[in-house]
Amino acid sequence: MDAVSIITEPRRREILRLVWDEERSASEIASHFAISFGAVSQHLGVLRRAGLILVRPDGTRRFYRANREALQPFAVLLEQMWTNQLDRLAELAEAAEPERPR
């Protein structure tokens, strides 16, 4: 599987966003998803095998962070995707607000 296919999967993209600026444990990453820990673990494995995230073992825990060097060719694309998602979320929030009298 090529890197573009890997990062276009929404959950993997979200994992990359979570570990972009800070290292996080697998359980902390999993807490952001409404899927099983095992499913998150599989996504982490795909990202790790592709070299897109780095893992640091600490006892029985594993800590993950983005491999920014490997992701450098995709950094602009990823940041644009995250910005677009935030823009879309803002639009949805604004549309859901009740209209206030002027």
ChimeraX commands (.cxc) that place a marker at each C-alpha (Angstrom):
marker #1 position 0.00,0.00,0.00 radius 0.5
marker #1 position 1.44,3.37,-0.97 radius 0.5
marker #1 position 1.69,6.34,1.42 radius 0.5
marker #1 position -1.01,8.36,-0.37 radius 0.5
marker #1 position -3.53,5.53,0.01 radius 0.5
marker #1 position -2.56,5.19,3.65 radius 0.5
marker #1 position -3.00,8.85,4.58 radius 0.5
marker #1 position -6.23,9.30,2.65 radius 0.5
marker #1 position -8.05,6.92,5.01 radius 0.5
marker #1 position -9.88,9.29,7.43 radius 0.5
marker #1 position -8.99,7.51,10.66 radius 0.5
marker #1 position -5.32,7.28,9.77 radius 0.5
marker #1 position -5.34,10.95,8.84 radius 0.5
marker #1 position -6.88,11.73,12.23 radius 0.5
marker #1 position -4.24,9.61,13.98 radius 0.5
marker #1 position -1.55,11.58,12.17 radius 0.5
marker #1 position -3.19,14.83,13.28 radius 0.5
marker #1 position -3.24,13.62,16.89 radius 0.5
marker #1 position 0.46,12.71,16.89 radius 0.5
marker #1 position 1.65,15.57,14.68 radius 0.5
marker #1 position 2.69,17.89,17.52 radius 0.5
marker #1 position 3.03,15.52,20.45 radius 0.5
marker #1 position 3.73,11.94,21.31 radius 0.5
marker #1 position 0.67,9.98,22.48 radius 0.5
marker #1 position 0.05,6.52,23.86 radius 0.5
marker #1 position -2.00,4.02,21.90 radius 0.5
marker #1 position -4.77,4.17,24.51 radius 0.5
marker #1 position -4.87,7.97,24.34 radius 0.5
marker #1 position -5.13,7.81,20.55 radius 0.5
marker #1 position -7.86,5.16,20.76 radius 0.5
marker #1 position -9.90,7.34,23.14 radius 0.5
marker #1 position -10.54,9.75,20.25 radius 0.5
marker #1 position -12.37,7.12,18.19 radius 0.5
marker #1 position -15.68,5.29,18.41 radius 0.5
marker #1 position -14.06,2.06,17.20 radius 0.5
marker #1 position -12.35,-0.73,19.12 radius 0.5
marker #1 position -8.83,-0.45,20.46 radius 0.5
marker #1 position -7.92,-3.34,18.15 radius 0.5
marker #1 position -9.09,-1.41,15.09 radius 0.5
marker #1 position -7.04,1.63,16.14 radius 0.5
marker #1 position -4.08,-0.67,16.74 radius 0.5
marker #1 position -4.39,-2.00,13.19 radius 0.5
marker #1 position -4.36,1.55,11.81 radius 0.5
marker #1 position -1.29,2.33,13.93 radius 0.5
marker #1 position 0.38,-0.79,12.52 radius 0.5
marker #1 position -0.29,0.28,8.93 radius 0.5
marker #1 position 1.13,3.75,9.64 radius 0.5
marker #1 position 4.16,2.29,11.44 radius 0.5
marker #1 position 4.96,-0.25,8.72 radius 0.5
marker #1 position 4.79,2.55,6.14 radius 0.5
marker #1 position 7.27,4.56,8.24 radius 0.5
marker #1 position 4.79,7.41,8.72 radius 0.5
marker #1 position 4.76,7.22,12.50 radius 0.5
marker #1 position 7.48,6.35,14.98 radius 0.5
marker #1 position 6.92,4.23,18.07 radius 0.5
marker #1 position 8.71,4.43,21.40 radius 0.5
marker #1 position 8.18,1.51,23.76 radius 0.5
marker #1 position 8.09,2.32,27.48 radius 0.5
marker #1 position 7.51,-0.81,29.52 radius 0.5
marker #1 position 4.22,-2.29,28.34 radius 0.5
marker #1 position 3.07,0.95,26.73 radius 0.5
marker #1 position 3.79,2.26,23.25 radius 0.5
marker #1 position 4.01,5.95,22.39 radius 0.5
marker #1 position 3.52,7.22,18.86 radius 0.5
marker #1 position 4.51,10.38,17.03 radius 0.5
marker #1 position 4.42,11.46,13.43 radius 0.5
marker #1 position 7.56,10.81,11.41 radius 0.5
marker #1 position 7.70,14.35,10.07 radius 0.5
marker #1 position 10.70,13.60,7.89 radius 0.5
marker #1 position 8.84,10.83,6.06 radius 0.5
marker #1 position 5.68,12.94,5.92 radius 0.5
marker #1 position 7.40,16.10,4.66 radius 0.5
marker #1 position 6.27,15.54,1.05 radius 0.5
marker #1 position 2.69,15.31,2.34 radius 0.5
marker #1 position 2.83,18.01,5.05 radius 0.5
marker #1 position 1.13,20.71,2.99 radius 0.5
marker #1 position -1.54,18.30,1.81 radius 0.5
marker #1 position -2.24,17.05,5.35 radius 0.5
marker #1 position -2.40,20.53,6.84 radius 0.5
marker #1 position -4.73,21.60,4.03 radius 0.5
marker #1 position -6.99,18.59,4.71 radius 0.5
marker #1 position -7.09,19.39,8.43 radius 0.5
marker #1 position -7.81,23.07,7.74 radius 0.5
marker #1 position -10.57,22.13,5.30 radius 0.5
marker #1 position -12.11,19.85,7.92 radius 0.5
marker #1 position -12.01,22.64,10.50 radius 0.5
marker #1 position -13.57,25.05,8.02 radius 0.5
marker #1 position -16.33,22.53,7.30 radius 0.5
marker #1 position -16.93,22.02,11.03 radius 0.5
marker #1 position -17.24,25.78,11.52 radius 0.5
marker #1 position -19.74,25.98,8.66 radius 0.5
marker #1 position -21.83,23.19,10.17 radius 0.5
marker #1 position -21.75,24.82,13.62 radius 0.5
marker #1 position -22.82,28.15,12.18 radius 0.5
marker #1 position -25.63,26.53,10.19 radius 0.5
marker #1 position -26.87,24.76,13.34 radius 0.5
marker #1 position -27.05,27.98,15.38 radius 0.5
marker #1 position -30.56,29.39,15.72 radius 0.5
marker #1 position -30.98,32.74,14.04 radius 0.5
marker #1 position -30.91,35.64,16.47 radius 0.5
marker #1 position -33.11,38.68,16.02 radius 0.5
marker #1 position -31.21,41.69,14.77 radius 0.5
marker link #1:1,2 radius 0.2
marker link #1:2,3 radius 0.2
marker link #1:3,4 radius 0.2
marker link #1:4,5 radius 0.2
marker link #1:5,6 radius 0.2
marker link #1:6,7 radius 0.2
marker link #1:7,8 radius 0.2
marker link #1:8,9 radius 0.2
marker link #1:9,10 radius 0.2
marker link #1:10,11 radius 0.2
marker link #1:11,12 radius 0.2
marker link #1:12,13 radius 0.2
marker link #1:13,14 radius 0.2
marker link #1:14,15 radius 0.2
marker link #1:15,16 radius 0.2
marker link #1:16,17 radius 0.2
marker link #1:17,18 radius 0.2
marker link #1:18,19 radius 0.2
marker link #1:19,20 radius 0.2
marker link #1:20,21 radius 0.2
marker link #1:21,22 radius 0.2
marker link #1:22,23 radius 0.2
marker link #1:23,24 radius 0.2
marker link #1:24,25 radius 0.2
marker link #1:25,26 radius 0.2
marker link #1:26,27 radius 0.2
marker link #1:27,28 radius 0.2
marker link #1:28,29 radius 0.2
marker link #1:29,30 radius 0.2
marker link #1:30,31 radius 0.2
marker link #1:31,32 radius 0.2
marker link #1:32,33 radius 0.2
marker link #1:33,34 radius 0.2
marker link #1:34,35 radius 0.2
marker link #1:35,36 radius 0.2
marker link #1:36,37 radius 0.2
marker link #1:37,38 radius 0.2
marker link #1:38,39 radius 0.2
marker link #1:39,40 radius 0.2
marker link #1:40,41 radius 0.2
marker link #1:41,42 radius 0.2
marker link #1:42,43 radius 0.2
marker link #1:43,44 radius 0.2
marker link #1:44,45 radius 0.2
marker link #1:45,46 radius 0.2
marker link #1:46,47 radius 0.2
marker link #1:47,48 radius 0.2
marker link #1:48,49 radius 0.2
marker link #1:49,50 radius 0.2
marker link #1:50,51 radius 0.2
marker link #1:51,52 radius 0.2
marker link #1:52,53 radius 0.2
marker link #1:53,54 radius 0.2
marker link #1:54,55 radius 0.2
marker link #1:55,56 radius 0.2
marker link #1:56,57 radius 0.2
marker link #1:57,58 radius 0.2
marker link #1:58,59 radius 0.2
marker link #1:59,60 radius 0.2
marker link #1:60,61 radius 0.2
marker link #1:61,62 radius 0.2
marker link #1:62,63 radius 0.2
marker link #1:63,64 radius 0.2
marker link #1:64,65 radius 0.2
marker link #1:65,66 radius 0.2
marker link #1:66,67 radius 0.2
marker link #1:67,68 radius 0.2
marker link #1:68,69 radius 0.2
marker link #1:69,70 radius 0.2
marker link #1:70,71 radius 0.2
marker link #1:71,72 radius 0.2
marker link #1:72,73 radius 0.2
marker link #1:73,74 radius 0.2
marker link #1:74,75 radius 0.2
marker link #1:75,76 radius 0.2
marker link #1:76,77 radius 0.2
marker link #1:77,78 radius 0.2
marker link #1:78,79 radius 0.2
marker link #1:79,80 radius 0.2
marker link #1:80,81 radius 0.2
marker link #1:81,82 radius 0.2
marker link #1:82,83 radius 0.2
marker link #1:83,84 radius 0.2
marker link #1:84,85 radius 0.2
marker link #1:85,86 radius 0.2
marker link #1:86,87 radius 0.2
marker link #1:87,88 radius 0.2
marker link #1:88,89 radius 0.2
marker link #1:89,90 radius 0.2
marker link #1:90,91 radius 0.2
marker link #1:91,92 radius 0.2
marker link #1:92,93 radius 0.2
marker link #1:93,94 radius 0.2
marker link #1:94,95 radius 0.2
marker link #1:95,96 radius 0.2
marker link #1:96,97 radius 0.2
marker link #1:97,98 radius 0.2
marker link #1:98,99 radius 0.2
marker link #1:99,100 radius 0.2
marker link #1:100,101 radius 0.2
marker link #1:101,102 radius 0.2
view
